Structure formats: structure tokens, C-alpha cells
Amino acid sequence: MSIPYTYILLASAIISVVGTAPTLLSEGARRYSWIAPLISMIILLIAPNTYLMAYTAFLVVIGVLGIVTLMRLNSPIRGVDYVLVSIMIIATALALYTSNLALALLSLMLVSAPTYLLILMGDPNTSIEVGVKYVVNMIIATVLFFVGAVIISSGPSLITYIIGFSLLLLGLSLEVGAAPMHEWVPDVFTAGNPIPVAIIASIAKIAPFIVAVKITLTTMSLYKIPPYYLAYIAGAFATISMFLGNIGALTSRESPRVLAYSSIANMGYVMAAFAAAMMGAQEMGVTLGGLALVGLLLQLFMNAVGKMGFFNTVFSKGNNAVSTWLISLAFIGTPPLLGFWSKLYIILALVYGNLTWLAVLLVINSVISVPYYVRLARELGGTGWKGGLAESLIIVFTILVLSTTIPPPSWLIHPIMNLINYLILSL
């Protein structure tokens, strides 16, 4: 008899928290505080099927790299920060797996709350101001998201549903830093320490979109809501975020600020995939819904890998040119790197979903992004090869970007498309 995956997630969380606690009792023991969080994430690979395991495997890799990244920082909460990362990974796995609305919303909180503490790590003169600004915005985001979710889950009329969906979308945009709710992103990304910012810019972006997609698709199908209204609202958010992010990055000079606006643009691409998913709400499990999910998750994975790579490079004040250029080219969407496949599947989903205008705008924005990614590669990639942990991390991120040079449909795309079966909640 197989163990329900919810129990595995719960056991993973207990191992992370309880296993780390003894190592916090002395400074000497803290050097081993990464062991329990690492074990807790590896346990997640005991997935009920290969499709879910493909998703959790990526999360585990990103979580392990997040812990290794935090090792570079002389943190006053060493050990606790590793637990926070593991909790975020566990919650992100829960976000996709659960069919319970309450657990889906809980997963969103478990991903968001740890970032409140992580952002306070760094220079005390700036971290408090940055932290307060970030926490206030995240609390507002959670309230908007929850209110919107409750409204659209309560069997409303079409007008009430659109109002609830708009509130949910505003909360989602504030949570992930998409325009027009992006105001906190440039300041936090620029003033915050690059190491915790790398976690916030990567791991924390995945679960909010998954939860939003699950709630919206489930309620649309349940209450027979026409998809066109919602797709155009999400498309408008995507358009604003893509253009504002790319133009902001073009006109910015500091590398962290460029990366902040780049993140805004990338969330616009993901929002475009969300819009395509709305058009596929009435045909779950077929081409359009699968294409949209593949594009959405691959773009989130690309953002996670790329942002962690770039912010580690910023923290190191530069790194080797080969890795930096490859990550930049992947963000642009150069084939056959990871960023190419994510944008390709978003574009295909938009075209199949009769949102060709949004696909054209996405292509235009990808072209707009070329100059500032080239500039980032030149500024951050001119220091030559360095030894040690930093160089190793950047090389691993580069390998992940390069992993899709092998045509992915057989080993990457098909498992993600089958995850569409996890997008229905029980209301």
C-alpha cells in the first residue's frame, strides 16, 4: 500500500524542523545544520508517479542550490535559513499536488512567510528598511489573493467573478512582482543582499502561479465562466509587465536593478501563459491546456535558474564570461537553451488559444530584451575563471540552462504536460 504523498510532505517538514533544532544549540554544530533540510527535500522524490517526480526533482535541485548559495553568506541565522528554504520547496510541491483549496492557500503562505526573514539578512543599515517595505507589500498581496480566491470560489455571478478574479490577479502580481503591482521590486532587489534576493527572485515565484492557475481553472469549469474575459484581463497584465520590465531594464544601469526589471518582464511572460491557460479551461487535458502549463512552468524554471545564477554572480562581483553569456542567451530565448523552449511553448499556447496578438507582443519584448542582457553579460562576465564555491555554483546553473540542448519533448515536455491532471481542486 503506497503512502499518501501528503504524509510524505508532512514528514519532510518535520524532519527539516526537528532535525535542524539540535544543530542550533552550539556554533560548532551549526556547520551540520544543512543535513536535515537536505534530507527533507530528497524525501520529496518519493512521488506517486514519474510526472510529479519530474516536477519535484527540479524543485529539489533548486532547493539544494539555494542552500549552497546561502552557505556563501555569513548569516546570523545560519541553520534557520536552510530550514526556511526547505519549507519553501516542500510548500511548492504541495501547491501542485494538493486538490484541497485550504491546503493550496496554505502552501502559498508557507512559501511567502519565510521570505520575510530571509530579506532581513544582510547590511542592517539597509535590510530593515527593505525588509519592512517587502513584508508590507507581501501582506497586502496575500490579503488580495485570498479575498479574490474566496469570491471566485463561492459560485458568484459573472460580474462578481470578474471582480474576484481581478483581485486575485492583483494579489498574484504583487506577490511575484509583476506590473502594475511591481513597485517594490526595483528597490528591494537593488538594496537587498544578492544572496537572499536570489531565493526570493527564484523559488518564491513558482507556487503563487500554480495556486492561481488551479483556483481559476477549477472555478471556471465549475461555474461555466466564459474564458475570454479572464484571458484578456490576464493578457493586459502580461502586456504591461513585459513592456514596463524590459523598458525599465534598458534604462537602468546598476546590474541588480536591471535584474529587477528583468524579473518583472519574465513575470509578464508567465502571465501570458496564464492567459493562454484560461482559454484552455474548457478542455482540460488536451493540447491547449498542456502547452500553456509547459510554457508557464518552464518559464518559471528558467527564471529560477537564471536569477540564482545572476545574483550569485553579482554577489561575487563578476564571474566567468562563458557561463554569464550562456545564461544571458537563455533569458533572451536563444535556441536550444532552456529559455527558448519556455517561450516557444507559451507562444504556441497563445496561438492555439486565439491570443495571437499577445504572442506577437511577447516576441517583440524578447527582441527588446537583447541589449540589456548583452550588457549584463559584458559587465558581469569579464572577470575570468575563479575557483571555489561561487564558480561551481555558476557552472551548475549553466549546465541546467544547457540541459535542454537535447530536444526535450521525450524527457521534459511530456512529464510536464501530464501534470495538468493535478490542476483541479475539490471544491
URQUIKA-V609167 format. One record per backbone hydrogen bond with DSSP energy under -0.5 kcal/mol. NH is the residue of the N-H (numbers start at 1). CO is the residue of the C=O. Records with the same first field share a line. If there is no record, write none. Layout:
NH=CO + CO
This chain:
7=4
8=4
9=5
10=6
11=7
12=8
13=9
14=10
15=11
16=12
17=13
18=14
19=14 + 15
20=16
21=17
22=18
23=20
24=20 + 21
25=22
30=26
31=27 + 28
32=29
33=30
35=32
37=33
38=34
39=35
40=36
41=37
42=38
43=39
44=41
45=42
46=43
47=45
53=49
54=50
55=51
56=52
57=53
58=54
59=55
60=56
61=57
62=58
63=59
64=60
65=61
66=62
67=63
68=64
69=65
70=66
71=67
72=69
73=70
75=73
78=75
80=77
81=77
83=79
84=80
85=81
86=82
87=83
88=84
89=85
90=86
91=87
92=88
93=89
94=90
95=91
96=92
97=93
98=94
101=426
104=100
105=101
106=102
107=103
108=104
109=105
110=106
111=107
112=108
113=109
114=110
115=111 + 112
116=112 + 113
117=113 + 114
118=114
119=115
120=117
121=118
126=123
127=123
128=124
130=126
131=127
132=128
133=129
134=130
135=131
136=132
137=133
138=134
139=135
140=136
141=137
142=138
143=139
144=140
145=141
146=142
147=143
148=144
149=145
150=146
151=147
152=148
153=149
154=151
161=157
162=158
163=159
164=160
165=161
166=162
167=163
168=164
169=165
170=166
171=167
172=168
173=169
174=170
175=171
176=172
177=173
178=173
181=178
185=182
186=182
187=183
188=184
189=185
190=186
191=187
192=188
193=121
197=193
198=194
199=195
200=196
201=197
202=199
203=199
204=199
205=202
206=203
207=203
209=205
210=206
211=207
212=208
213=209
214=210
215=211
216=212
217=213
218=214
219=215
220=216
221=217
222=218
223=219
224=220
225=220
230=226
231=227
232=228
233=229
234=230
235=231
236=232
237=233
238=234
239=235
240=236
241=237
242=238
243=239
244=240
245=241
246=242
247=243
248=244
249=245
250=246
251=247
252=248 + 249
258=254
259=255
260=256
261=257
262=258
263=259
264=260
265=261
266=262
267=263
268=264
269=265
270=266
271=267
272=268
273=269
274=270
275=271
276=272
277=273
278=274
279=275
280=276
281=278
283=280
284=281
286=283
290=286
291=287
292=288
293=289
294=290
295=291
296=292
297=293
298=294
299=295
300=296
301=297
302=298
303=299
304=300
305=301
306=302
307=303
308=304
309=305
310=306
311=307
312=308
313=309
314=310
315=311
316=312
317=314
318=313
319=380
324=320
325=321
326=322
327=323
328=324
329=325
330=326
331=327
332=328
333=329
334=329
337=334
338=401
340=337
341=337
342=338
343=339
344=340
345=341
346=342
347=343
348=344
349=345
350=346
351=347
352=348
353=349
354=351
355=350
358=355
359=355
360=356
361=357
362=358
363=359
364=360
365=361
366=362
367=363
368=364
369=365
370=367
373=369
374=370
375=371
376=372
377=373
378=374
379=375
380=376
381=377
383=319
392=388
393=389
394=390
395=391
396=392
397=393
398=394
399=395
400=396
401=397
402=398
403=399
404=401
405=402
406=403
407=405
411=408
412=408
413=408
414=409
416=412
417=413
418=414
419=416
420=417
421=418
422=419
423=420
425=423
426=99
427=425
